[in-house]
Amino acid sequence: MGYLNNKTVTVDAILTKKGRELLARNDGSFRITQFSLSDDEVDYTLYNPNHPSGSAFYGEAIENMPIIEAFPDETQDMKYKLITLPRGTAKLPVLEVGYTTITLKQGSSLSITPQTLNYLGTNSTFEASGYVATIGDSRTLSNFEGVGVNTSDVAVLNATQTIGTNVSRTVIGTTINLTATTVNTLFGSATTLNTILTVTGRDSGARLTVPVNITKITT
């Protein structure tokens, strides 16, 4: 990781592991259809409405902060995505999946139906565009799928498989289905595999990260 010179307008874009995998296929499956913006590096507590030089300098400290260069680790970057909410919104939307930690035994399955709280004037709602779900280590699951959103772009993404190495995988749906791996060799001498599940609302931008633990069945 490094910092960019914030005196120069810079566009710094790199591909994630999934992006490089799709590009390497050279079959047209690599298509950029969406993008996100975030402000992870911004400390808004530095905004100073009492600056002695007047209103033009209230955000001076923020504007002079260094900008983080792009890097493709979704567990460390793009945690605070920029979103557009209706004027007058008093509460930021948050996600609820019903679990603070997901624990699955080998071969067991679980379906998650996320809900968005404090969104569009309701206590809870299901987002019409669904949710983006990313599993940090796809090897830990034998099945990871999103269902309930039927568009061509979503169908392509949901059908995409990894190349079998330790990479994340992303699906989209209103319901996310997970089935724990049955491959014993992945555990080595350990009894638990650990990864994370990140869920983001496609309409609200609300984001939630949940630890996922896969426990080995010993006989």
Buried (B, 14 or more C-beta within 10 A) or exposed (E): EEEBEEEEEEEEEEBBBBBEBBEEEEEEBBEEEEEEEBEEBBEEEBEBEEBEEEEEEBBEBBEEEEBBEBBBEBEEBBEBBEBEBEEEBEEEBBBBBEBEEBBBEBEBEBEBBBBBBBBEEEEEBBBEBBBBBBBBBBBBBBEBBBBBBEEEEBEBBBEBEBEEEEBBBBBBBBBBBBBBBEEEEBBEEEEEBEBBBBBBBBBBBBBBBBBBBBBBEEE
